[in-house]
Amino acid sequence: HVQLVESGGGLVEPGGSLRLSCAASGISISSYAMYWYRQAPGKEREVVATIITNGGATNYADSVKGRFTISGDNAENTVYLQMNSLKPDDTAVYYCQAVHIRLRSDYWGQGTQVTVSS
């Protein structure tokens, strides 16, 4: 079965950093477009960053450009989201999604909480 497991969330002060991990099993991330989403209370889910892991092409939401970096390690079958210069507005549950365009399938992780606060 397919499983995406996010980790690395927690409490961090404004200006701090966290690195989120999305460890995949049952699929190879090299065959998928990978997404990081986040959802804050009362807010719509939004795409934070995407990566095509076999080619390395990335995209970012304007709100995180220059601060967040998405990357993939095919050998580890894991996607990362390095988050720097964190702001309170970054507080949300962060979710990992894998999308296979040709197969028209997608998978979601359970999410990891990121809280940016003093």
CYANA upper distance limits for C-alpha pairs under 8 A (distance plus 0.5 A):
  1 HIS  CA     25 SER  CA      8.17
  1 HIS  CA     26 GLY  CA      5.93
  2 VAL  CA     24 ALA  CA      7.93
  2 VAL  CA     25 SER  CA      6.11
  2 VAL  CA     26 GLY  CA      4.76
  2 VAL  CA     27 ILE  CA      6.77
  2 VAL  CA    107 TYR  CA      7.98
  3 GLN  CA     24 ALA  CA      6.28
  3 GLN  CA     25 SER  CA      5.73
  3 GLN  CA     26 GLY  CA      6.93
  3 GLN  CA    107 TYR  CA      8.15
  3 GLN  CA    108 TRP  CA      8.33
  3 GLN  CA    109 GLY  CA      7.50
  4 LEU  CA     22 CYS  CA      6.63
  4 LEU  CA     23 ALA  CA      6.10
  4 LEU  CA     24 ALA  CA      5.11
  4 LEU  CA     25 SER  CA      7.06
  4 LEU  CA     96 CYS  CA      7.56
  4 LEU  CA     97 GLN  CA      8.22
  4 LEU  CA    107 TYR  CA      7.88
  4 LEU  CA    108 TRP  CA      6.82
  4 LEU  CA    109 GLY  CA      5.09
  4 LEU  CA    110 GLN  CA      8.04
  5 VAL  CA     21 SER  CA      8.28
  5 VAL  CA     22 CYS  CA      5.85
  5 VAL  CA     23 ALA  CA      5.69
  5 VAL  CA     24 ALA  CA      7.08
  5 VAL  CA     96 CYS  CA      8.44
  5 VAL  CA    109 GLY  CA      5.96
  5 VAL  CA    110 GLN  CA      7.21
  5 VAL  CA    111 GLY  CA      8.24
  6 GLU  CA     20 LEU  CA      7.36
  6 GLU  CA     21 SER  CA      5.91
  6 GLU  CA     22 CYS  CA      4.92
  6 GLU  CA     23 ALA  CA      7.01
  6 GLU  CA     95 TYR  CA      7.64
  6 GLU  CA     96 CYS  CA      7.26
  6 GLU  CA    109 GLY  CA      6.80
  6 GLU  CA    110 GLN  CA      7.40
  6 GLU  CA    111 GLY  CA      6.38
  6 GLU  CA    112 THR  CA      6.41
  7 SER  CA     20 LEU  CA      6.17
  7 SER  CA     21 SER  CA      5.70
  7 SER  CA     22 CYS  CA      7.11
  7 SER  CA    112 THR  CA      6.56
  8 GLY  CA     18 LEU  CA      7.39
  8 GLY  CA     19 ARG  CA      6.34
  8 GLY  CA     20 LEU  CA      4.99
  8 GLY  CA     21 SER  CA      6.61
  8 GLY  CA    112 THR  CA      7.77
  9 GLY  CA     18 LEU  CA      7.54
  9 GLY  CA     19 ARG  CA      8.06
  9 GLY  CA     20 LEU  CA      6.69
  9 GLY  CA    112 THR  CA      5.83
  9 GLY  CA    113 GLN  CA      5.72
  9 GLY  CA    114 VAL  CA      5.37
  9 GLY  CA    115 THR  CA      8.34
 10 GLY  CA    112 THR  CA      8.39
 10 GLY  CA    113 GLN  CA      6.56
 10 GLY  CA    114 VAL  CA      5.53
 10 GLY  CA    115 THR  CA      6.55
 11 LEU  CA    114 VAL  CA      6.70
 11 LEU  CA    115 THR  CA      5.26
 11 LEU  CA    116 VAL  CA      6.40
 11 LEU  CA    117 SER  CA      7.60
 12 VAL  CA     16 GLY  CA      6.50
 12 VAL  CA     17 SER  CA      7.60
 12 VAL  CA     18 LEU  CA      8.03
 12 VAL  CA     86 LEU  CA      8.47
 12 VAL  CA    114 VAL  CA      8.32
 12 VAL  CA    115 THR  CA      6.80
 12 VAL  CA    116 VAL  CA      5.50
 12 VAL  CA    117 SER  CA      6.80
 12 VAL  CA    118 SER  CA      8.17
 13 GLU  CA     86 LEU  CA      8.08
 13 GLU  CA    116 VAL  CA      5.93
 13 GLU  CA    117 SER  CA      5.55
 13 GLU  CA    118 SER  CA      5.58
 14 PRO  CA     85 SER  CA      7.43
 14 PRO  CA     86 LEU  CA      5.81
 14 PRO  CA     87 LYS  CA      5.57
 14 PRO  CA     88 PRO  CA      6.83
 14 PRO  CA    116 VAL  CA      6.23
 14 PRO  CA    117 SER  CA      6.46
 14 PRO  CA    118 SER  CA      7.07
 15 GLY  CA     84 ASN  CA      7.48
 15 GLY  CA     85 SER  CA      4.61
 15 GLY  CA     86 LEU  CA      5.31
 15 GLY  CA     87 LYS  CA      6.88
 16 GLY  CA     84 ASN  CA      6.62
 16 GLY  CA     85 SER  CA      5.96
 16 GLY  CA     86 LEU  CA      5.96
 17 SER  CA     82 GLN  CA      7.98
 17 SER  CA     83 MET  CA      5.87
 17 SER  CA     84 ASN  CA      4.88
 17 SER  CA     85 SER  CA      6.71
 17 SER  CA     86 LEU  CA      6.65
 18 LEU  CA     82 GLN  CA      6.66
 18 LEU  CA     83 MET  CA      5.72
 18 LEU  CA     84 ASN  CA      7.22
 19 ARG  CA     80 TYR  CA      7.23
 19 ARG  CA     81 LEU  CA      6.07
 19 ARG  CA     82 GLN  CA      4.87
 19 ARG  CA     83 MET  CA      6.38
 20 LEU  CA     80 TYR  CA      5.98
 20 LEU  CA     81 LEU  CA      5.46
 20 LEU  CA     82 GLN  CA      6.87
 20 LEU  CA     83 MET  CA      8.31
 21 SER  CA     78 THR  CA      7.16
 21 SER  CA     79 VAL  CA      6.33
 21 SER  CA     80 TYR  CA      5.02
 21 SER  CA     81 LEU  CA      7.00
 22 CYS  CA     78 THR  CA      5.89
 22 CYS  CA     79 VAL  CA      5.53
 22 CYS  CA     80 TYR  CA      6.65
 22 CYS  CA     96 CYS  CA      6.75
 22 CYS  CA    109 GLY  CA      8.33
 23 ALA  CA     76 GLU  CA      8.33
 23 ALA  CA     77 ASN  CA      6.76
 23 ALA  CA     78 THR  CA      4.91
 23 ALA  CA     79 VAL  CA      7.09
 24 ALA  CA     28 SER  CA      7.73
 24 ALA  CA     29 ILE  CA      7.52
 24 ALA  CA     77 ASN  CA      6.29
 24 ALA  CA     78 THR  CA      6.43
 25 SER  CA     77 ASN  CA      8.03
 27 ILE  CA     31 SER  CA      8.40
 28 SER  CA     32 TYR  CA      7.74
 28 SER  CA     74 ASN  CA      8.12
 28 SER  CA     77 ASN  CA      6.81
 29 ILE  CA     33 ALA  CA      7.94
 29 ILE  CA     34 MET  CA      7.78
 29 ILE  CA     53 THR  CA      7.00
 29 ILE  CA     72 GLY  CA      8.47
 29 ILE  CA     74 ASN  CA      7.05
 29 ILE  CA     77 ASN  CA      6.32
 29 ILE  CA     78 THR  CA      7.71
 29 ILE  CA     79 VAL  CA      8.38
 29 ILE  CA     98 ALA  CA      7.94
 30 SER  CA     52 ILE  CA      7.94
 30 SER  CA     53 THR  CA      5.58
 30 SER  CA     54 ASN  CA      5.31
 30 SER  CA     74 ASN  CA      6.66
 30 SER  CA     77 ASN  CA      8.37
 31 SER  CA     53 THR  CA      8.04
 31 SER  CA     54 ASN  CA      7.51
 31 SER  CA    100 HIS  CA      7.37
 32 TYR  CA     52 ILE  CA      7.15
 32 TYR  CA     53 THR  CA      7.56
 32 TYR  CA     98 ALA  CA      6.32
 32 TYR  CA     99 VAL  CA      5.82
 32 TYR  CA    100 HIS  CA      5.37
 32 TYR  CA    101 ILE  CA      8.01
 33 ALA  CA     50 THR  CA      7.56
 33 ALA  CA     51 ILE  CA      6.34
 33 ALA  CA     52 ILE  CA      5.17
 33 ALA  CA     53 THR  CA      7.21
 33 ALA  CA     98 ALA  CA      6.31
 33 ALA  CA     99 VAL  CA      5.61
 33 ALA  CA    100 HIS  CA      6.86
 33 ALA  CA    101 ILE  CA      8.23
 34 MET  CA     50 THR  CA      6.06
 34 MET  CA     51 ILE  CA      5.77
 34 MET  CA     52 ILE  CA      6.83
 34 MET  CA     53 THR  CA      7.75
 34 MET  CA     79 VAL  CA      8.03
 34 MET  CA     96 CYS  CA      7.74
 34 MET  CA     97 GLN  CA      6.24
 34 MET  CA     98 ALA  CA      5.17
 34 MET  CA     99 VAL  CA      6.80
 35 TYR  CA     47 VAL  CA      7.53
 35 TYR  CA     48 VAL  CA      7.99
 35 TYR  CA     49 ALA  CA      6.31
 35 TYR  CA     50 THR  CA      4.87
 35 TYR  CA     51 ILE  CA      7.05
 35 TYR  CA     96 CYS  CA      6.22
 35 TYR  CA     97 GLN  CA      5.50
 35 TYR  CA     98 ALA  CA      6.89
 35 TYR  CA     99 VAL  CA      8.44
 36 TRP  CA     47 VAL  CA      6.62
 36 TRP  CA     48 VAL  CA      5.92
 36 TRP  CA     49 ALA  CA      5.74
 36 TRP  CA     50 THR  CA      6.79
 36 TRP  CA     81 LEU  CA      8.13
 36 TRP  CA     94 TYR  CA      7.24
 36 TRP  CA     95 TYR  CA      6.15
 36 TRP  CA     96 CYS  CA      5.28
 36 TRP  CA     97 GLN  CA      6.90
 37 TYR  CA     45 ARG  CA      7.11
 37 TYR  CA     46 GLU  CA      5.97
 37 TYR  CA     47 VAL  CA      4.90
 37 TYR  CA     48 VAL  CA      5.66
 37 TYR  CA     49 ALA  CA      7.65
 37 TYR  CA     94 TYR  CA      6.09
 37 TYR  CA     95 TYR  CA      5.52
 37 TYR  CA     96 CYS  CA      6.86
 37 TYR  CA     97 GLN  CA      8.12
 38 ARG  CA     45 ARG  CA      6.18
 38 ARG  CA     46 GLU  CA      6.09
 38 ARG  CA     47 VAL  CA      7.08
 38 ARG  CA     48 VAL  CA      7.09
 38 ARG  CA     92 ALA  CA      6.26
 38 ARG  CA     93 VAL  CA      5.90
 38 ARG  CA     94 TYR  CA      4.75
 38 ARG  CA     95 TYR  CA      6.41
 39 GLN  CA     43 LYS  CA      6.73
 39 GLN  CA     44 GLU  CA      6.63
 39 GLN  CA     45 ARG  CA      4.96
 39 GLN  CA     46 GLU  CA      6.94
 39 GLN  CA     92 ALA  CA      5.68
 39 GLN  CA     93 VAL  CA      5.88
 39 GLN  CA     94 TYR  CA      7.13
 40 ALA  CA     44 GLU  CA      7.83
 40 ALA  CA     45 ARG  CA      7.94
 40 ALA  CA     91 THR  CA      7.03
 40 ALA  CA     92 ALA  CA      4.76
 40 ALA  CA     93 VAL  CA      6.87
 41 PRO  CA     92 ALA  CA      7.80
 47 VAL  CA     60 TYR  CA      8.33
 47 VAL  CA     61 ALA  CA      7.12
 48 VAL  CA     60 TYR  CA      6.26
 48 VAL  CA     61 ALA  CA      5.62
 48 VAL  CA     64 VAL  CA      7.58
 49 ALA  CA     58 THR  CA      7.62
 49 ALA  CA     59 ASN  CA      5.99
 49 ALA  CA     60 TYR  CA      4.84
 49 ALA  CA     61 ALA  CA      6.73
 49 ALA  CA     69 THR  CA      8.36
 49 ALA  CA     70 ILE  CA      6.92
 50 THR  CA     58 THR  CA      5.95
 50 THR  CA     59 ASN  CA      5.71
 50 THR  CA     60 TYR  CA      7.09
 50 THR  CA     70 ILE  CA      7.51
 51 ILE  CA     56 GLY  CA      6.69
 51 ILE  CA     57 ALA  CA      6.03
 51 ILE  CA     58 THR  CA      4.91
 51 ILE  CA     59 ASN  CA      7.16
 51 ILE  CA     70 ILE  CA      7.30
 51 ILE  CA     71 SER  CA      7.55
 51 ILE  CA     72 GLY  CA      8.18
 52 ILE  CA     56 GLY  CA      5.84
 52 ILE  CA     57 ALA  CA      5.85
 52 ILE  CA     58 THR  CA      7.17
 53 THR  CA     57 ALA  CA      7.73
 53 THR  CA     71 SER  CA      8.11
 53 THR  CA     72 GLY  CA      6.21
 53 THR  CA     73 ASP  CA      8.37
 53 THR  CA     74 ASN  CA      7.85
 54 ASN  CA     74 ASN  CA      8.45
 56 GLY  CA     71 SER  CA      8.15
 56 GLY  CA     72 GLY  CA      8.28
 58 THR  CA     70 ILE  CA      7.65
 60 TYR  CA     64 VAL  CA      7.08
 60 TYR  CA     65 LYS  CA      6.33
 60 TYR  CA     68 PHE  CA      8.46
 61 ALA  CA     65 LYS  CA      6.79
 64 VAL  CA     68 PHE  CA      6.10
 67 ARG  CA     83 MET  CA      6.62
 67 ARG  CA     84 ASN  CA      5.60
 67 ARG  CA     85 SER  CA      6.54
 67 ARG  CA     86 LEU  CA      8.18
 68 PHE  CA     81 LEU  CA      7.16
 68 PHE  CA     82 GLN  CA      5.96
 68 PHE  CA     83 MET  CA      4.99
 68 PHE  CA     84 ASN  CA      6.50
 69 THR  CA     80 TYR  CA      8.46
 69 THR  CA     81 LEU  CA      6.13
 69 THR  CA     82 GLN  CA      5.54
 69 THR  CA     83 MET  CA      7.13
 70 ILE  CA     79 VAL  CA      7.73
 70 ILE  CA     80 TYR  CA      6.12
 70 ILE  CA     81 LEU  CA      5.06
 70 ILE  CA     82 GLN  CA      6.86
 71 SER  CA     79 VAL  CA      6.24
 71 SER  CA     80 TYR  CA      5.75
 71 SER  CA     81 LEU  CA      7.08
 72 GLY  CA     77 ASN  CA      7.98
 72 GLY  CA     78 THR  CA      6.37
 72 GLY  CA     79 VAL  CA      4.77
 72 GLY  CA     80 TYR  CA      6.59
 73 ASP  CA     77 ASN  CA      6.27
 73 ASP  CA     78 THR  CA      5.92
 73 ASP  CA     79 VAL  CA      6.76
 74 ASN  CA     78 THR  CA      7.07
 86 LEU  CA     90 ASP  CA      6.97
 86 LEU  CA    116 VAL  CA      7.20
 87 LYS  CA     91 THR  CA      8.06
 87 LYS  CA    116 VAL  CA      6.59
 87 LYS  CA    117 SER  CA      8.45
 88 PRO  CA    115 THR  CA      7.78
 88 PRO  CA    116 VAL  CA      5.16
 88 PRO  CA    117 SER  CA      6.29
 89 ASP  CA    116 VAL  CA      8.07
 90 ASP  CA    114 VAL  CA      8.02
 90 ASP  CA    115 THR  CA      7.95
 90 ASP  CA    116 VAL  CA      7.16
 91 THR  CA    113 GLN  CA      8.27
 91 THR  CA    114 VAL  CA      5.85
 91 THR  CA    115 THR  CA      5.08
 91 THR  CA    116 VAL  CA      5.94
 92 ALA  CA    113 GLN  CA      6.58
 92 ALA  CA    114 VAL  CA      6.02
 92 ALA  CA    115 THR  CA      7.14
 93 VAL  CA    111 GLY  CA      6.39
 93 VAL  CA    112 THR  CA      5.91
 93 VAL  CA    113 GLN  CA      4.86
 93 VAL  CA    114 VAL  CA      6.48
 94 TYR  CA    111 GLY  CA      5.74
 94 TYR  CA    112 THR  CA      5.79
 94 TYR  CA    113 GLN  CA      6.71
 94 TYR  CA    114 VAL  CA      7.49
 95 TYR  CA    108 TRP  CA      7.53
 95 TYR  CA    109 GLY  CA      6.36
 95 TYR  CA    110 GLN  CA      7.13
 95 TYR  CA    111 GLY  CA      4.86
 95 TYR  CA    112 THR  CA      7.14
 96 CYS  CA    108 TRP  CA      6.32
 96 CYS  CA    109 GLY  CA      5.77
 96 CYS  CA    110 GLN  CA      8.44
 96 CYS  CA    111 GLY  CA      7.42
 97 GLN  CA    106 ASP  CA      7.38
 97 GLN  CA    107 TYR  CA      6.02
 97 GLN  CA    108 TRP  CA      5.04
 97 GLN  CA    109 GLY  CA      6.93
 98 ALA  CA    106 ASP  CA      5.89
 98 ALA  CA    107 TYR  CA      5.70
 98 ALA  CA    108 TRP  CA      7.13
 99 VAL  CA    104 ARG  CA      7.78
 99 VAL  CA    105 SER  CA      6.42
 99 VAL  CA    106 ASP  CA      4.85
 99 VAL  CA    107 TYR  CA      7.20
100 HIS  CA    104 ARG  CA      6.04
100 HIS  CA    105 SER  CA      5.82
100 HIS  CA    106 ASP  CA      6.70
101 ILE  CA    105 SER  CA      7.51
